[in-house]
């Protein structure tokens, strides 16, 4: 990283965790603002044909949600306040947005990348139709898709931290 991002008091070449926090804080704030659940964020959502998705939660209850083509599935689930964590903010660095996907037309569902497979390898309760919801972009051909939330996901918490939905 450029020296400009380091605090003035930091010795040359020092980049410990406390300095990383200073750099990450503005980035995290900008990311959170970009994906907040406010009405302005919904207005900025991609404008495409509507796509309806049926989500089955851990208790078996079905939820009907609707998004737009081009919208990220993780963001759609979070907008409807469904219990999908997405701890890494859709950066493909965790498996907390793990879902099971039954798509009506798998041709419109993007292929699983090697990076996504690597993250899915860490997910508990893995199935053949497991995907990370952050890697699925809604398309008109996915209208009617069914998504089931797994019984649990795996994340690492420090000192009992419980994340808040974004």
JOVEN-V498417 format. One record per residue. RES is the residue in one small letter. SS is DSSP state (A for helix, B for strand, O for the rest). PSI is psi as a letter, one per 30 degrees, with the letter a starting at -180 (NA if undefined). Layout:
res=<RES | RES>
ss=<SS | SS>
psi=<PSI | PSI>
//
This chain:
res=<x | x | x | x | x | x | x | x | x | x | x | x | x | x | x | x | x | x | x | x | x | x | x | x | x | x | x | x | x | x | x | x | x | x | x | x | x | x | x | x | x | x | x | x | x | x | x | x | x | x | x | x | x | x | x | x | x | x | x | x | x | x | x | x | x | x | x | x | x | x | x | x | x | x | x | x | x | x | x | x | x | x | x | x | x | x | x | x | x | x | x | x | x | x | x | x | x | x | x | x | x | x | x | x | x | x | x | x | x | x | x | x | x | x | x | x | x | x | x | x | x | x | x | x | x | x | x | x | x | x | x | x | x | x | x | x | x | x | x | x | x | x | x | x | x | x | x | x | x | x | x | x | x | x | x | x | x | x | x | x | x | x | x | x | x | x>
ss=<O | O | A | A | A | O | O | O | O | O | O | O | O | O | O | O | A | A | A | A | A | A | A | A | A | A | A | A | A | A | A | A | A | A | O | O | O | O | A | A | A | A | A | O | O | O | O | O | O | B | B | B | B | B | B | B | O | O | O | O | O | B | B | B | B | B | B | B | O | O | O | B | A | A | A | A | A | A | A | O | O | O | O | O | O | O | O | O | O | O | O | O | O | O | O | O | O | B | B | B | B | B | O | O | O | A | A | A | O | O | O | O | O | A | A | A | A | A | A | A | O | O | O | O | O | O | O | O | O | B | B | B | A | A | A | O | B | O | O | A | A | A | O | O | B | B | B | B | B | O | O | O | O | O | O | O | O | O | O | O | O | O | O | O | O | O>
psi=<k | l | f | f | f | k | l | e | f | k | l | k | f | k | i | a | e | e | e | e | e | e | e | e | e | e | e | e | e | e | e | e | e | f | g | l | g | l | f | e | e | e | f | f | l | k | j | a | k | k | k | k | k | k | k | j | a | f | f | f | k | k | k | k | l | k | a | l | k | f | k | k | e | e | e | e | e | e | e | g | h | l | i | j | e | h | e | g | h | h | g | h | g | a | g | f | g | k | l | k | k | j | k | f | j | f | f | f | k | l | l | k | l | e | e | e | e | e | e | f | f | f | k | l | h | k | l | e | g | k | l | k | f | f | g | k | k | k | l | e | f | g | k | g | k | k | k | k | k | l | f | l | l | k | l | k | k | k | h | g | k | j | l | k | k | NA>
//
